[in-house]
Structures are given as structure tokens and as C-alpha cells.
Amino acid sequence: MIERIKGWIEALKCYKRVKAKYVELIIDYENTQEILAHTHDDLESTERKLRNLMKRTREKMKLEKWEKYWTKKHPKKNITYIRHETDGDYHIDVRSFFMPDFNYPSFKYGKIDEVALRCLVFVMEKIHYVSDLKEFGYEEYWPFAYQTLKRKRGDCDGGAILLANIMLHNGIPNWRVRLNAGWVKEPYTSKKVGHAYVTYCRETDNEWVVLDWTYYPSYHNIEDRPLHKDMRKYYDIWWSTTATQSYANKKYLKGLPEEFNVSK
């Protein structure tokens, strides 16, 4: 009987050791499972980040391809424009009309096509058309964007310059925004006249559309607009410029209006 009791005591001690070991193993198992779960999450997170990085890289390469294409498509020329000042007239580079670092209105939200439309609508609704002769006393006068913004009036070139600057100010890449001077069909007389307007290389398909605040204003969404090249109301461009590069139509290099001076 005594021996049996001793056996039970030994068995009880053994059971406690086994139970303690079992609990230890359970804890180790649970910790291992948690580590494995975190490892799995980390792997998924890493894979997701890599996929996103590859996607962004492909998109960036595609945009760089389009930027290179449109930047090199047309012949480059340095173009100067006569600028009337109180102390005389000066020939300034047309790229000087780009001054995006100013207190322009901000619309920095949404896709850039949506931002471009908001910029156009602002100029359409806030700027009143007035001829250069009435506003500045010259038949032709190209104001800087801050002048038009302060005066709240101007003709086609004043509003176009303002629009281009507001677009750049709101983060639209400069290669997508061009200030153009060329022939168009006048809305009321149907005559072929000189006009200044903005063209925009939209994000939708990287093709150019017209953003005209005065002759042919439109509230249509950017993606729904016809391409510039398909619009019969807009004829040949004499010259165009972005903030960094200006271009000239070879056809008009010798016949540009007197106020333009084209040099190599």
C-alpha cells in the first residue's frame, strides 16, 4: 500500500513537469504562429509596395516618353515680343510671360484634367473682355498675368497668359501647357484674325485640346473636348511657347506680324 502511494506521488510530480512543459510548448507554438503571421503580412506588404512601385515606374516612363515626343515634335525658336513700358519699348522673350510663382487661385485637388478645367472656368468667369486699345492705349499689348488678375479685364492674350500661369501654379507640368498665337475664325464676323489662346495636352490620352477663355469658351469636360487639330475654327499657329521652350511655324517665320521678332 505504501509503495502504491509512493508511485502515485511520483506520477503526480511527473504530471506537473509534463504539464509545465506542455504549457511552455503551447506558448512557444502560439508565439511562433504570431511571428509567422507577421512574416506573412510583411511579405504581402512588401510585394504590394513592389507592385505599386513598378506601376508608378511604368507610368513615369510613359509620361517621359510623351513629354519627349511633344517637346521635340515642332521646330524650336527663340521668339521675342515687343513690350511697351513707360520708359520705352523692349523686345522680351515670350517665355518671360510665364510667372507661375505668384498668388494665383489654387485648385490643387483631383486629376490634372479636372484642375485644368477649373483654371479655365476661373478665367472665363472672372475676367471681362476689353480691347488692348481701351485698356492700355495700344492696338496690341500683352500684359503679364498679375496685371490681368488685378485689373479683372483684358483681351484674348491677357486672359490666355493668365490661364497658362494659373495652370502651372496649380501643378500642371509645363510641357502640357502652351500659349499660342495664330489664325482663327472670328466668332461674329467669320473673318480670319489673329488670336492668342492656350492648348493643353490632356492626361486622358496625351493629346492637345483648346482652352479658349474668350473666342470659343466652353465648360465641357476636358476628356469630352475635340482635339485641337480637328477644330476647323482654329487655323495655323504662328508660334507657341511653354514656360521653358518656344516653337515657331516654319511657314510663318518670314511673315509674322511686325511686333514679333524671331531669332535663332
VMD Tcl script that draws the C-alpha trace (Angstrom):
set ca {
  {0.00 0.00 0.00}
  {2.80 2.40 0.89}
  {4.58 1.59 -2.35}
  {1.45 2.32 -4.33}
  {1.12 5.71 -2.63}
  {4.76 6.48 -3.41}
  {4.06 5.61 -7.05}
  {1.11 7.98 -7.11}
  {3.22 10.78 -5.66}
  {5.95 10.24 -8.28}
  {3.33 10.14 -11.02}
  {1.83 13.40 -9.74}
  {5.27 15.08 -9.78}
  {5.87 13.79 -13.29}
  {2.46 15.05 -14.37}
  {3.24 18.54 -13.09}
  {6.54 18.57 -15.00}
  {4.84 17.31 -18.15}
  {2.02 19.83 -17.76}
  {4.52 22.68 -17.29}
  {6.42 21.52 -20.34}
  {3.17 21.25 -22.29}
  {2.17 24.81 -21.34}
  {5.64 26.00 -22.38}
  {5.29 24.26 -25.74}
  {1.83 25.78 -26.25}
  {3.20 29.25 -25.56}
  {6.11 28.68 -27.97}
  {3.69 27.44 -30.59}
  {1.44 30.47 -30.24}
  {4.43 32.83 -30.39}
  {5.69 31.03 -33.49}
  {2.28 31.32 -35.13}
  {2.19 35.04 -34.39}
  {5.69 35.53 -35.83}
  {4.75 33.57 -38.95}
  {1.59 35.63 -39.33}
  {3.57 38.89 -39.11}
  {6.12 37.50 -41.55}
  {3.32 36.68 -43.97}
  {1.88 40.17 -43.55}
  {5.31 41.71 -44.12}
  {5.79 39.65 -47.28}
  {2.39 40.69 -48.61}
  {3.11 44.32 -47.73}
  {6.50 44.16 -49.45}
  {5.01 42.56 -52.55}
  {2.26 45.20 -52.64}
  {4.80 48.01 -52.35}
  {6.89 46.49 -55.12}
  {3.86 46.21 -57.40}
  {2.93 49.83 -56.75}
  {6.50 50.94 -57.36}
  {6.62 49.06 -60.67}
  {3.29 50.60 -61.70}
  {4.47 54.12 -60.87}
  {7.74 53.49 -62.71}
  {5.90 52.34 -65.84}
  {3.58 55.36 -65.68}
  {6.53 57.70 -65.22}
  {8.37 56.17 -68.17}
  {5.24 56.52 -70.31}
  {4.85 60.19 -69.36}
  {8.53 60.86 -70.02}
  {8.07 59.31 -73.46}
  {5.13 61.63 -74.21}
  {6.95 64.65 -72.82}
  {9.96 63.92 -75.02}
  {7.73 63.38 -78.05}
  {5.79 66.63 -77.74}
  {8.84 68.65 -76.72}
  {10.76 67.62 -79.82}
  {7.94 67.41 -82.37}
  {7.98 71.05 -83.53}
  {10.92 73.28 -84.57}
  {12.29 75.29 -81.67}
  {12.94 79.01 -81.98}
  {13.71 81.82 -79.58}
  {10.89 84.32 -80.03}
  {10.79 87.87 -78.69}
  {7.83 90.19 -78.40}
  {7.74 93.96 -78.22}
  {6.82 95.07 -74.73}
  {5.62 98.65 -74.19}
  {6.93 100.18 -70.96}
  {6.75 103.72 -69.57}
  {10.40 104.33 -70.49}
  {10.27 102.80 -73.95}
  {9.72 99.58 -75.87}
  {11.61 96.36 -75.21}
  {11.87 93.05 -77.02}
  {11.41 90.31 -74.43}
  {11.47 86.55 -74.73}
  {7.89 85.23 -74.86}
  {8.75 82.73 -72.13}
  {9.02 85.73 -69.81}
  {5.23 85.83 -69.69}
  {5.30 82.71 -67.51}
  {5.47 83.69 -63.84}
  {3.70 80.84 -62.01}
  {5.17 81.67 -58.59}
  {2.54 84.25 -57.71}
  {-0.56 84.43 -55.54}
  {-2.88 82.91 -58.15}
  {-6.01 80.95 -57.15}
  {-5.37 77.34 -56.19}
  {-7.29 74.29 -57.37}
  {-4.76 71.61 -56.38}
  {-7.08 68.66 -55.99}
  {-8.41 66.00 -58.33}
  {-6.91 64.78 -61.58}
  {-4.93 67.33 -63.56}
  {-7.57 67.39 -66.33}
  {-10.09 68.47 -63.71}
  {-7.67 71.07 -62.37}
  {-7.14 72.42 -65.90}
  {-10.89 72.87 -66.34}
  {-11.21 74.70 -63.00}
  {-8.43 77.07 -64.07}
  {-10.21 77.78 -67.36}
  {-13.57 78.36 -65.68}
  {-11.97 80.82 -63.27}
  {-10.63 82.97 -66.13}
  {-13.89 82.68 -68.11}
  {-15.97 83.86 -65.16}
  {-13.63 86.38 -63.51}
  {-12.03 88.21 -66.43}
  {-14.03 90.67 -68.55}
  {-13.04 91.08 -72.20}
  {-11.75 94.55 -73.06}
  {-9.61 95.53 -76.05}
  {-5.95 96.46 -75.56}
  {-6.62 99.88 -77.08}
  {-9.29 100.65 -74.50}
  {-7.43 99.13 -71.56}
  {-3.81 100.10 -72.27}
  {-3.92 102.60 -75.14}
  {-2.14 100.29 -77.62}
  {-3.54 98.32 -80.53}
  {-1.60 95.32 -79.25}
  {-0.35 94.94 -75.69}
  {0.48 91.69 -73.92}
  {0.18 92.16 -70.15}
  {1.76 89.97 -67.52}
  {-0.58 87.61 -65.71}
  {-0.58 89.58 -62.46}
  {-1.75 92.69 -64.35}
  {-4.78 90.91 -65.78}
  {-5.57 89.29 -62.44}
  {-5.54 92.67 -60.70}
  {-7.50 94.52 -63.40}
  {-10.02 91.68 -63.91}
  {-10.17 92.55 -67.61}
  {-8.17 92.20 -70.80}
  {-8.30 90.84 -74.32}
  {-7.53 87.35 -75.64}
  {-3.79 87.43 -74.91}
  {-4.18 88.79 -71.38}
  {-6.62 86.05 -70.38}
  {-4.59 83.35 -72.12}
  {-1.38 84.37 -70.35}
  {-3.22 84.42 -67.03}
  {-4.76 80.99 -67.68}
  {-1.40 79.42 -68.56}
  {0.17 80.78 -65.37}
  {-2.69 79.62 -63.15}
  {-2.39 76.13 -64.64}
  {1.33 75.93 -63.91}
  {0.77 77.40 -60.44}
  {-1.62 74.51 -59.75}
  {0.96 71.85 -60.55}
  {0.20 71.04 -64.19}
  {3.52 70.11 -65.88}
  {4.81 72.96 -68.03}
  {5.19 70.79 -71.16}
  {1.41 70.23 -71.12}
  {0.61 73.96 -71.27}
  {1.21 76.06 -74.38}
  {0.47 79.67 -75.10}
  {-0.31 80.05 -78.81}
  {-0.55 82.92 -81.29}
  {-2.12 82.21 -84.65}
  {-5.03 82.46 -87.06}
  {-8.58 81.65 -86.03}
  {-12.09 82.21 -87.33}
  {-13.55 85.23 -85.56}
  {-16.84 84.24 -83.86}
  {-19.06 87.10 -85.10}
  {-17.59 88.08 -88.48}
  {-16.14 84.70 -89.56}
  {-13.02 86.59 -90.63}
  {-9.56 85.08 -90.35}
  {-7.94 87.01 -87.50}
  {-5.01 86.77 -85.13}
  {-5.74 85.26 -81.74}
  {-3.99 84.11 -78.57}
  {-5.17 81.04 -76.69}
  {-3.98 78.10 -74.61}
  {-3.69 74.49 -75.71}
  {-3.43 71.72 -73.14}
  {-2.05 68.20 -73.53}
  {-4.68 66.36 -71.54}
  {-3.90 63.44 -69.27}
  {-6.75 61.38 -70.77}
  {-4.86 60.46 -73.94}
  {-1.89 62.86 -74.07}
  {-3.44 64.75 -76.98}
  {-3.91 68.51 -77.32}
  {-7.19 70.34 -76.76}
  {-8.06 74.04 -76.84}
  {-8.71 76.06 -73.68}
  {-10.03 79.35 -75.06}
  {-11.50 81.69 -72.47}
  {-12.96 84.29 -74.85}
  {-13.49 83.48 -78.56}
  {-14.90 79.99 -78.08}
  {-15.33 79.46 -74.31}
  {-16.59 76.06 -73.19}
  {-17.46 74.35 -69.91}
  {-17.15 70.88 -71.42}
  {-15.10 68.33 -69.52}
  {-11.55 68.07 -70.79}
  {-11.92 64.42 -71.84}
  {-15.00 65.27 -73.93}
  {-13.39 68.02 -75.97}
  {-12.42 67.60 -79.64}
  {-8.73 67.59 -80.42}
  {-7.14 70.89 -81.37}
  {-6.09 69.51 -84.77}
  {-9.74 68.63 -85.55}
  {-11.19 72.06 -84.76}
  {-11.80 73.92 -88.02}
  {-12.25 77.27 -86.30}
  {-8.56 77.25 -85.37}
  {-6.15 77.65 -88.27}
  {-2.35 77.75 -88.41}
  {-0.30 78.65 -85.35}
  {2.37 81.32 -85.89}
  {4.27 80.38 -82.78}
  {3.72 78.79 -79.39}
  {5.59 78.61 -76.12}
  {5.76 76.72 -72.87}
  {7.49 78.08 -69.79}
  {10.79 76.58 -70.96}
  {10.68 76.24 -74.75}
  {9.27 78.25 -77.65}
  {8.36 76.99 -81.12}
  {7.75 78.64 -84.49}
  {5.85 77.50 -87.54}
  {8.31 77.44 -90.46}
  {5.54 78.60 -92.76}
  {5.24 81.92 -90.94}
  {8.79 82.71 -89.88}
  {9.13 85.42 -92.55}
  {5.59 86.71 -92.34}
  {4.93 87.14 -88.64}
  {3.28 90.41 -87.56}
  {5.75 93.26 -87.03}
  {5.50 93.09 -83.27}
  {7.15 89.66 -83.34}
  {10.85 89.18 -83.82}
  {12.00 85.61 -84.39}
  {15.65 84.80 -83.90}
  {17.71 81.62 -83.81}
}
mol new
graphics top color blue
foreach p $ca { graphics top sphere $p radius 0.5 }
foreach p [lrange $ca 0 end-1] q [lrange $ca 1 end] { graphics top cylinder $p $q radius 0.2 }
display resetview
